[in-house]
Amino acid sequence: MLSRRNLLMCAAASALFMAAPALAADDLSGLQRVKVDLVAPPFIHPHEQATKAAPRVVQFRMAIQEKEWVVDNEGTKIHAMTFNGSVPGPMMVVHENDYVELTLVNPETNTMAHNIDFHASTGALGGGGLTLINPGEQVVLRWKATRPGVFVYHCAPGGPMIPWHVVSGMNGAIMVLPRDGLKDENGKPLRYDKAYYIGEQDFYVPRDAQGKYKTYASPSEAYPDSVEVMRKLIPTHEVFNGRVDSLTGKNALTAKVGERVLIIHSQANRDTRPHLIGGHGDYVWETGKFNNPPEKDLETWFIRGGSAGAALYTFRQPGVYAYVNHNLIEAVELGATAHFKVEGTWNDDLMKQVQPPGPIGAGDKLGAVTPSATKVN
């Protein structure tokens, strides 16, 4: 059970949220309503990149799941809090000026109150002030998507519960596309052949006196020890899509030479530095806001904690590309690494092994040139 202090914090937050004014009964009867089935990351539900249709009401349904979760290859377990059972929660896609209508469900089998804060929305703590629900309840929230870009959403039930729920996995992202699609710096259309969603997650797992990760019977039992680890601000795991190696090996992302891939990257809590080893960000919306012209040809880009960004890249060589948080300690030691497996024909003009490894001096005359003074004008 949660401590009396934390129960009182949640009760106070609930009272504040329940005092929020009721939504006006706007007449949206003339708008098309469409139901969208969400899919688990790294995949994204089918959507149009651009549309000439009028704004519509896009309906989503998302169930909160509190569940046991394995975070690494050693079997370390936590009691995760999730949207729809995945870490991160599903990506939602709408167009500018569409209405997002979310049915949020907190099954009675859960133990805690939850809500949702959309960074893309306006008012009522991003919707958090109108969506706090106890186990056995559901709520329907509607908001207008007025700002194009990619944005984080997360649980924010009040007080110390906010960071705990977020670092327990309860975050995701929404993409609000311009109605006429993405554009380059000159306003010319940009399209993608595939899109993937990578949600970076920091976990803070307590250890026992021998340094081994601890397990707990319930989320509330883990809370006091977890907060002690969280306050040190040093994650025990920094992973993509909820687990070490969740996007490597058989789970690697796929592409082909010549395909243009949109990579959406979110981090709800900490700064991160995505980098595609062997590739680049051809076009990068580092702050995630599609009304701003994209930067071009970036080697590494910066995603601020509590935000999402997007990068568009056309793969030019086959092989395995590592996509990492370029704090390489976090990538290699803590788990923030994904792989792209790319099919196609190798281009020697872009890269070629001129001489394979061999004894020192064996290839000294290969491609030798006569030394000369360098003249600088």
N, C-alpha and C positions, 0 to 999 in steps of 0.2 A: 504494500500500500504506500501511497505517497505520504510524505510528512504532513502534519497539520498545517505548517506554514505554506507548503506548496498547494495544498487543497484550498486554503484561503486565498492564495494568489489567483488560482484559476477561477474561484467563485467571484472574486472582485472583477476580474477581466470579463467574466460572463455577464455580470450585472451591467458593466459599462457597455458591452456590445449590445445587450438586449435593449438598452436605452436609446439606441440609434433610431432615427426616424424611419418609418416605413417607406419603401420605394413608391414613387408615384406610379399610377396605373397608366403608363404611356400606351398609346394605341399603335401597336406594331402589327396589326392584323393584315396589313397590306404587304408585308414582307414575306418572302419565301422562308420556310423553316426547313432545315436539313439536319438530320442526325448523323453524327460521325462516330465510328467505332475507333477507339484509341488502340495503338499497338505499342509493345514494349520497345524501349531503346535498345540498340542504336537506330532502329528503323522508325520511320515516320509514316503516318497514315497517308493514303492517296490524296492529292490536292492539285489544284491548278496553280501554275506559277503566275499567271496573269488572268484577269477576267474583265469582260465588258458588261457583266451582269450587274444589276442593282445590288446594293448592300442587302444582306440576309441575316437571319438569326441562326447561328451555328450551335447546335446542341451537343454537349458532351455529358457523359456520365462517368464518374470516377469514384471508386470505393477505396476507403482507407483500410490498409491491412497492417496490423502489428504482427510481426512474424520473426521467427528465428532466422538468422542470416549468417552465412559463412563468408568471411571477408578475405581469406588468403588460402594458399595451398597447404598450409599446416592445419587447417580445420578450425581456425579461430572463429568463435561464434559471438554474435551480439544479438540483442533483441532490437531488430530494426523497426522503424516506423516508415511506412511507405504509402505512396499514392499508387493505387492499382497493382500493388505487389512488386513493383520494380524500383531499383535505385539507379538513376534518378527516376522520377515519375515520367509518364508519357509526354512526348512533344505534342502540342496542339498547334494547328495551323489555321489561320483565318486571313482575311484581307482587310485592309484599312477601311474603317467605318462599318464593318460587320459588327453584329452583336454576338458576344460570347454568352451562352446560357449553359451554366454548369450545374448539374445535379451532383452534389457531394454527399456521399453516404458514409456514415460511421456505424458499422455493424455492431450489434449488441455483444458480440464475442470479444470486442476490443475492451481495453481497460481505461482509456483516457479520452479527454475532450480534445478535439482537433478543429482546425479551420484552414483557410487558404488565403494567402496574400499574393495577389498578382501585381508584379512591378509594372506591368503594362497598363494597368487600370487607374482610374481617378476616383479618389474618395474612400472614406470608411476604412482606413488602413489597408488599402488595396483590396478590399473585400473582406479582410480579416474581421472587421467590425460587424459584419452581417452574416458570418458563416460559422461561428463557433457552435459545434454540435457535440453532444454527449453520446456515448455508446447507445445504439438503438435509435438514433435520429438521422434525418437527412435534411438538406436545405437546398434551395435552388437560388442561384445568384445570376443576374444578368448585368453585363456591362458593355459599353461601346468601345471598340478598339480604334482609338483615334490616332495612335502613334505607331508608324511602321518601324519594325525592327525585331530583334530577338531579345526576350526578357525572361528573367527568372520568376518562378512562383515558388512559394514555400509555406509551410505551416508556421503560424505565429500565435500560439494560444495565450500568450501573456507572460510577463516576468521571466524567471529563469527557465521556464519551459521552452521559450523560443529557441535559444541556441541548442538546447538538448535535442529538440525534435528535428532541427535542421541537420545537425551532425549525426543524427541517427538515421538519416536517409530521406527525410521528408522534404524533397525539393524537386523541381523539374523546370521546364521552359516552355514558352509559347512563342511562335513566330507570327508576326503580323506583316504580311507582304503588302507592298504597294499594289494598288489595284491594277496598274499597268506593268507590274513586275519589277525585277531588279534592274538597275542601270549602272553603267560605268561612270567615270568622272566627267564624260562628255554627254551624258544623258542617253547613250545608246543602250539598247536592251542587252541584258546578260541572262543566259539560261543555264540550268544545270541538268545533267543527265541522271545524277543520283544525289541524294542528300542523306547524311548520317548525323545523328545526335549523340554527342559525347558529353556526359555529365560527370564532372570531376568531384570526388567526394573525399572529405577528410574524416577519418574515424579516430576515436580516442578510447582505446580499450585498456582498462585497468590491468595491472600485473600483480601477482602475489609476491611474497618475500623472496622467492627463488627466481623472479623475473619471468615467470610463465603467465600467459594471458589467463585471466579469470573468467569463469562462467557463472551465470546467475539464473535463479529460478524464474525471474520475472523482470520486466523493464523497471518497475519501481524499486526493486531490490538493487539493481545495478546503478540507480541514479546517483547516490551520494559519492561512490567511488569514481563514477564517470565524470562528475563535475570537477573533482579534484584533478583529474588528468586534463580536462578541458581548460582549466584555469592556467595551466602551464603553457598553453598555446602551442604545444608541440604534438602534432598528430602521430599516432602509431602506424597509421596506414594513410596513404594518399593514392587513391585509385580512380580508374575510369570505370564508369557504369557498375559501381558497387562492389567489385571484387578485383583482386590481383589476377591478371591474365584473363579478364573478362572479354577482351578484344584482341587476343593473340591466338596463335595455333589454329585450331579448328574454328574458333570464333572470330578470326581476323576479318576485317572489312575487305570487301572485294571491289575491284575496278578493272578497266581495260585501258591500254594505251589509247589516248585520244579522248577518253571520257572526261567530262568536266564535273567535278564532285564538289558539292557544298558541304562543308564541315561546320556544324554548329556546336559550340563549346560553351558550357556554363560552369560556374563555380559559385555556389550560394553563400559561401562563408569566407574564402581566402583568395588572395591574388594568385594568378597562375600565368604561365608563359608558354603557350602551345608552340610547337616546332615540328615540322615534317622533315625528318632526316632524309636527304636526297631530293627534296622538293622545296617548294616555296608557297607563299600565299600570293597567287596572281592578283587577286582582288581581296581585300580584307576590310571588313567593317569591324574594326577593333572594339569600338564601343557598342556595336550591335545595332546601330541606328541607321536604317536604310535611307532616310532623307539626307544623310550626309554622304558626300562622295567617298567611294572606297579608296583606301590606300593601295598601292601597287607594289608587287615584287618584294614582299617582306620575308625575311628569314625566320623571324620569331615575332609573335605578337603578344599583346598584354591583355588579359582579361581581369578586370577588377573584381574583387570579392563582392558577391551579391549582384553579379551581372552576367550577361552572355554576349558572345561575339560570333561572327561568321567569317569563314574564309572560303574562297572559290579557287580551285586548282585543277588544271588540265594535266593529267599524268602523261609523261613523255617517254618513260622507260619502263620496261617490265621489271618484276622482282618484288622483294619485300621491303616496304618503307616502314620505318618506325616513326610513330607519331607520339611525341612525349611532352610532358611538362619539362621545360628546359632549365628548371632547377633540377639538375641531373641526379642529385641525392634523392629527391622525391620520386624521380622517374625510375631509377635503378634500385634503390634501397627500399622505397616505400610502396612502389607499385604503379606509378602513373605513366603507363606505357600501353600503347595500342599498336597494331600492325595493319597495314594495307597490303594485300596480296594483289599484284597487278599483272595481268596477262597481256602479251603482245610481243612485238619484234624489237630486239635491241638495236639502238642507233649508235653506231661506232663514232659518228661525228660528234655526238654529245659527250661520250665517254668511251675510252678504250684502254685496256691493259696492254701497253706497248711491249712490255717484257714481263714474263711471269717471274715469281721469286726464284732466285738462284744464288750461286756464290758471288761474293763481292768482287767486282771488277770484270765479271764475265760479259757485261754489256756496255763497257765504257765507250766503245766506238760507235754504238748505236745512236744514230741521230746526232753525232758529234758536230760541233761548229768551231770555226777558228775564232779564238778570243780576239776581241778588238776593244779599243777604248769606246766608251759610251759618250757620245756628244750630246750635250744639253744646250738647247737654244734658249 
